[in-house]
């Protein structure tokens, strides 16, 4: 697979994650319309994120045993096809279809990061690994940016059901087309046997054996919670608390996700330059704390340009840590276990993702969004401490 070159590998691992991220983040972008359609409070948008990531975790744990039989890249493009069909189901107007689509999209999203890690590990060694992985991980905020910029406009010009069907159908068709045309995917070789013979929870047991990485994984649980809170509830916050319309709120989400792209590349470059992955992760956590304090200070009278600046800082920090974290995992295990280690470590991130949005939404409903952002800032400070503490103490 390495004969195709790093750029082909980068595209083949980024494209599926970009498309699936766009689809997974599409319902939160139109959360106000979805919750209104079913007579639910707007804060319940966080429940969607939590429910979907329960199935993301299941899909992640299942990846290690599936990759050798299918191939990591074939698996990734297959997830696009199935995920597009799931998003189309989301727009059929039935709560049962919404629940089914949420589960299917989570199961399709879960394998993408471990599969991408294994595809990269199977290739030639890559210089500046943290930067390479950070560039690849820009697929997540890039997908969110596309969702924020495209989906609200589609809803305004048509309706919710039509917009979801268009996005899902287009994703399915492009996934089929790209997967069949790309040589790096079409010629991918299957492994003769699984890289490890283990049970469903084996990736978690592997992670528990690395004490220093375990501390960073707990930090990733906090960081993951902040990441999904911003992705899933920023639109609701801007509309409900700051009094802006859907298009403006979608633009703020798009700005935050564009900032995440810049942040991931910048943090990855910094980590490679200074050679301190843990220190870089700690600095990102301190940035999250500062951004949350700034969000706490926003009011309806705040100019849009200031709101955009805060959205930029939130995106650059809460969604900027992933590539550096994944680089630390790849350095800690043999190449054959790269996907395995990612599956185990991401369980901590997904636990934060599952718990963060509904807890934040509940706190926002009880005490208001400003207090909820202050609590997030305090948690981010704890995550920074876990990363900055000496490895021996971890």
Number of C-alpha atoms within 10 A of each C-alpha: 18 15 10 11 12 17 9 17 21 17 14 24 26 23 20 30 28 22 31 32 24 27 28 29 24 25 26 25 31 23 24 21 17 21 17 11 12 11 9 12 12 19 24 18 25 27 19 21 27 24 18 23 30 22 22 27 25 19 21 30 26 20 24 32 19 15 26 19 15 16 18 31 25 21 23 31 29 18 26 31 25 19 30 31 21 28 30 25 23 26 23 16 14 12 13 12 17 21 15 15 23 26 21 23 28 26 24 27 27 28 29 29 25 28 28 28 26 26 25 26 19 15 16 12 12 13 9 16 22 30 24 21 26 28 22 27 28 27 26 25 33 24 27 32 28 21 29 31 21 20 25 23 16 16 18 12 11 11 14 22 16 16 22 26 20 16 22 28 19 16 25 23 14 16 23 14 13 16 22 15 10 13 14 21 23 13 11 15 16 14 12 8 11 15 16 14 9 12 12 13 12 18 26 19 15 17 23 16 10 15 14 19 21 17 21 28 27 21 27 32 25 28 34 26 27 29 27 25 27 21 27 30 25 21 28 27 22 23 19 17 15 17 15 17 13 23 20 19 26 27 20 27 32 29 26 32 33 22 26 32 26 22 27 31 26 16 27 29 20 17 23 19 12 10 13 13 21 23 18 22 31 24 18 25 31 19 20 31 26 19 25 26 19 21 25 17 13 18 14 14 8 11 10 14 10 13 20 19 18 23 28 23 24 32 31 29 29 32 31 32 28 24 26 29 26 24 23 17 23 23 12 13 15 11 19 16 22 26 31 29 27 30 31 24 27 27 25 24 23 26 20 25 29 28 23 26 28 23 18 24 25 18 18 17 15 11 11 16 21 21 19 21 24 20 17 24 25 16 20 28 21 20 27 27 20 25 27 20 16 12 14 7 9 15
